[in-house]
Amino acid sequence: MNIYDISKKAGVSIATVSRVLNESGKVSEATRQKILSIIEETGYTPNAFARGLGLNTMNTIGILCADSSDPYLASAIYLLEQGLRSHGYDSLLCCTGYDHAAKKKYLDLLLSKRVDAVILVGSNFVEAEAEKNQYILEAAQEIPVIILNGYLEGEQIYCSLCDDYEALHASTRRFLESGRKRPLYLYRALSYSGQRKLAGFEDACRDLGLQREDFHSACVNGSIAETRDFLEALWEKNSFDVILTCDDEMGIGALKFARSHGISVPHELSILGYNNSKLALCCDPELSTIDNQLSFSCTNAISLLIRALEGEPVPARTVLSAKLIARGTTDEPFFSLI
């Protein structure tokens, strides 16, 4: 059974059936009820794509993320999907990996599915090289693009993000003011968020008068075990009394390193994670971390999207302040400065 069969059985044109299905145009109540009765009797289900073409909306939002196994990204996807559903939108998820060509390929795929808008989850979608962001700018010429935890300037691009620079700057400053003298910062990549975090750490060290040889940063794109092993190798060359990390997984890797070397946490070594994920509660002592307000950021991202789809004025960038969550891997002098 298709729309042609419905029109023939009802004795009306295909256009009339389409108007009833799409709730558009003028159709007499008697004709409307006749068509609806036939639809109910036959169990006809309209093709979603064809119906979307008629309404000029698929009620579907595309979501791109690099890796749904990442705890932070997985939480973001869940929050976004739940929020979109509450507004009557379905979600179409693509996990792109971190390769630039794959990101572009999957964004093109979502556009071909005629989604109403796209949400890019994570700052890794915003590249340092401007030409690599061109595909996002081109997509935004067709539909609204929301970027979660990243920023890119362009028409129909709306960003909801945490102030990562201030979060790392304030935390590093607190550590140094509480007596720590040899800070180390671990990060995974220099995405938009990664660059902001690193700059916050380095600027705080300079602001407190540390020389370049007194503070260190290192890129470690690895697991908990790989982070632990990296720190063991680094410890032989440099000593440090506080480790700040770009996510909680790295923070736990730092905690495992300390345990394996008999280093007292937090008395000899303080450790700070980032994201306030569930992982921060799955270790002993529990991990102090920075809460980047993911839930609020996702809620805000959906609000921006709905307003953009409804044609309302939308700010290009909304920046949220992070919160410090002090637990067992930071000591009393640090607590007192919160």
C-alpha positions in Angstrom: 0.0 0.0 0.0 1.4 3.4 -1.0 0.1 6.9 -1.4 -1.2 6.2 -4.9 -3.3 3.3 -3.6 -4.7 5.6 -0.9 -5.7 8.3 -3.4 -7.3 5.7 -5.7 -9.3 4.1 -2.9 -10.4 7.5 -1.6 -11.2 8.8 -5.1 -9.1 11.9 -4.6 -5.8 13.2 -6.0 -2.4 12.3 -4.7 -1.9 16.0 -3.8 -5.0 15.9 -1.6 -3.7 12.8 0.3 -0.4 14.6 0.7 -2.1 17.7 2.2 -3.8 15.5 4.7 -0.6 13.6 5.6 1.3 16.9 5.9 -1.5 18.8 7.6 -1.2 21.5 5.1 -3.5 23.2 2.6 -7.3 23.2 2.5 -9.1 19.9 2.6 -12.8 19.5 3.5 -13.4 17.8 6.8 -15.4 15.0 5.2 -12.6 14.3 2.7 -10.0 14.5 5.5 -11.9 11.9 7.6 -12.4 9.6 4.6 -8.6 9.6 3.9 -7.7 9.1 7.5 -10.1 6.2 7.8 -8.6 4.5 4.8 -5.1 5.0 6.2 -6.2 3.5 9.6 -8.0 0.6 7.8 -5.0 -0.3 5.6 -2.3 0.4 8.2 -0.5 2.7 5.8 2.7 4.4 7.1 3.9 7.4 5.1 7.5 7.4 3.9 9.4 9.7 6.4 11.6 11.1 3.7 8.8 11.9 1.3 6.8 13.5 4.1 9.8 15.5 5.2 10.1 16.9 1.7 6.5 18.0 1.8 6.9 19.7 5.2 10.4 21.0 4.4 11.7 19.4 7.6 12.8 15.9 8.6 12.5 16.6 12.3 16.0 15.0 12.5 19.2 16.5 13.9 22.6 15.1 12.9 25.2 14.5 15.6 28.9 14.1 14.8 31.4 12.9 17.4 34.8 11.5 17.0 34.6 8.5 19.4 31.4 7.5 21.3 33.5 5.2 23.5 35.1 8.3 25.1 33.3 8.9 28.5 32.9 12.6 27.9 31.6 12.3 24.4 29.3 9.5 25.3 27.7 11.6 28.1 27.3 14.5 25.7 25.6 12.3 23.1 23.2 10.9 25.7 22.3 14.4 27.0 21.9 15.8 23.5 19.7 12.9 22.3 17.5 13.1 25.3 17.1 16.9 25.0 16.3 16.7 21.2 13.7 14.0 21.8 12.0 16.2 24.3 11.6 18.8 21.5 10.2 16.3 19.1 13.4 15.7 17.1 15.1 12.4 16.2 18.8 12.1 16.2 21.2 10.6 13.6 24.6 9.8 15.0 27.9 9.4 13.1 31.2 8.6 14.8 33.9 10.0 12.6 37.2 9.2 14.3 39.8 12.0 14.3 40.7 11.9 10.6 39.8 15.2 8.8 38.7 13.5 5.6 36.3 11.2 7.6 34.8 14.2 9.4 34.0 15.9 6.1 32.7 12.6 4.6 30.2 12.1 7.5 29.1 15.7 7.5 28.3 15.4 3.8 26.4 12.2 4.5 24.2 13.9 7.1 23.5 16.8 4.7 22.4 14.2 2.1 19.9 12.8 4.6 18.4 16.3 4.7 18.8 16.7 8.5 17.5 20.0 9.9 20.7 20.9 11.7 24.0 19.4 12.8 25.7 19.3 16.2 29.4 18.8 16.3 30.4 17.3 19.6 33.9 18.2 20.8 36.4 20.9 20.0 38.4 18.5 17.8 36.2 19.5 14.8 37.6 23.0 14.9 41.1 22.8 13.3 44.0 25.2 13.7 44.4 25.4 9.9 41.6 27.6 8.6 41.2 25.7 5.3 40.3 22.5 7.2 37.2 24.2 8.6 35.9 25.2 5.2 33.6 22.2 5.0 31.8 23.3 8.2 31.4 26.8 6.9 29.9 25.5 3.7 27.5 23.2 5.6 26.4 26.2 7.7 25.2 27.9 4.4 22.5 25.2 4.2 21.6 24.4 7.8 22.4 25.6 11.3 25.6 24.1 12.8 26.0 23.9 16.6 29.5 23.3 18.0 29.7 21.9 21.5 32.9 22.9 23.4 34.5 24.6 20.4 34.4 27.9 18.6 34.3 28.7 14.9 33.1 32.1 13.5 30.7 31.9 10.6 27.1 32.5 9.5 24.6 30.0 11.1 27.3 28.6 13.4 26.4 28.7 17.1 28.8 27.6 19.8 28.3 26.4 23.4 31.5 26.0 25.3 33.3 26.1 28.7 35.9 28.7 29.5 38.8 26.2 29.4 41.4 28.9 29.5 40.2 30.4 32.8 39.6 26.9 34.3 43.2 25.9 33.8 44.6 29.3 34.6 42.7 29.6 37.9 43.5 26.0 39.0 47.2 26.3 38.2 47.4 29.6 40.0 45.8 28.0 43.1 48.3 25.2 43.1 51.2 27.5 42.9 49.8 29.9 45.5 49.3 26.9 47.9 53.0 26.0 47.7 53.4 23.8 44.7 56.5 24.7 42.7 57.0 22.1 39.8 53.7 21.8 37.8 53.2 19.4 34.9 50.3 19.6 32.5 49.3 16.6 30.3 47.1 16.9 27.2 46.0 14.8 24.3 45.8 17.1 21.3 45.9 20.8 20.4 42.3 21.1 19.4 40.5 24.4 20.1 39.8 23.3 23.7 43.3 21.8 24.0 45.0 25.1 22.9 42.9 27.1 25.4 43.7 24.8 28.3 47.5 24.7 27.6 47.5 28.5 27.3 45.8 28.9 30.6 48.3 26.6 32.3 51.4 28.3 30.8 50.1 31.8 31.4 49.4 31.1 35.1 52.9 29.7 35.5 54.4 32.8 34.0 52.1 35.1 36.0 53.4 33.5 39.2 57.0 34.1 38.2 58.0 30.6 37.1 60.8 30.3 34.6 60.2 28.0 31.6 62.5 25.3 33.1 60.3 25.2 36.2 57.0 24.0 34.5 56.4 21.4 31.9 53.7 20.2 29.5 53.5 17.0 27.5 51.2 15.5 24.9 50.2 11.9 25.8 47.4 10.5 23.5 47.0 7.3 25.4 45.1 5.1 27.8 45.3 5.1 31.6 48.1 2.5 31.5 50.0 4.5 28.8 49.7 7.7 30.8 51.2 5.8 33.8 54.0 4.4 31.8 54.8 7.8 30.2 55.0 9.4 33.6 57.4 6.7 34.9 59.7 7.5 32.0 59.4 11.3 32.5 60.0 11.0 36.3 63.5 9.8 35.6 64.3 13.2 34.0 62.0 15.6 35.8 60.4 15.7 39.2 57.0 17.4 39.7 54.8 18.1 42.7 51.5 18.7 40.9 50.0 17.1 37.7 47.1 18.8 35.9 45.4 16.8 33.1 43.1 17.5 30.2 40.7 14.7 31.2 39.9 12.4 34.1 41.3 9.3 32.4 44.7 10.9 32.3 44.3 11.9 36.0 43.7 8.3 36.9 46.8 7.3 34.9 48.8 9.9 37.0 47.3 8.4 40.2 48.4 4.9 39.2 51.9 6.2 38.5 52.0 7.7 42.0 50.9 4.4 43.5 53.4 2.4 41.6 56.2 4.6 42.9 55.1 4.9 46.4 54.4 8.7 46.1 52.0 10.0 48.6 48.9 11.7 47.1 48.1 14.5 47.8 50.9 15.3 50.2 53.8 14.8 47.9 52.0 15.0 44.6 48.6 16.7 43.8 46.6 15.5 40.8 43.8 17.3 39.0 41.5 15.8 36.3 39.1 17.5 33.9 35.4 16.9 32.9 34.1 15.6 36.3 33.2 12.3 34.7 32.2 9.1 36.6 35.8 7.9 36.3 36.7 10.5 38.9 34.8 8.6 41.5 36.1 5.2 40.5 39.5 5.5 42.2 41.0 5.7 45.6 41.5 8.5 46.6 38.7 10.0 44.5 40.0 12.4 41.8 39.8 16.1 42.2 38.6 17.5 38.8 37.3 20.4 36.9 33.6 20.3 36.1 33.1 21.9 32.6 29.3 22.0 33.1 28.6 19.5 30.3 24.9 19.0 31.2 24.3 22.8 31.1 26.3 23.2 27.9 24.3 20.5 26.2 21.0 22.1 27.3 22.2 25.4 26.1 23.3 23.9 22.7 19.8 22.5 22.2 18.3 25.9 23.2 20.4 27.6 20.6 19.5 25.1 17.9 15.7 25.3 18.5 15.8 29.1 18.5 17.9 29.1 15.3 15.4 26.7 13.6 12.5 29.0 14.7 14.2 32.0 13.1 15.0 33.8 16.4 18.1 35.8 17.1 20.9 33.5 18.5 24.2 34.5 20.0 27.2 33.1 18.1 29.0 32.0 21.2 27.9 31.2 24.8 30.7 30.7 27.2 30.2 28.9 30.6 32.3 29.0 33.7 33.8 25.8 35.0 33.6 24.6 38.6 36.4 23.1 40.7 35.5 19.8 42.4 38.0 19.1 45.2 38.3 15.5 46.3 41.1 13.3 47.6 43.9 14.1 45.2 44.4 17.7 46.3 45.3 18.8 49.8 44.0 21.3 52.4 46.1 24.4 51.3 44.5 24.0 47.8 41.0 23.5 49.3 41.3 26.8 51.2 41.8 28.8 48.0 38.6 27.5 46.3 
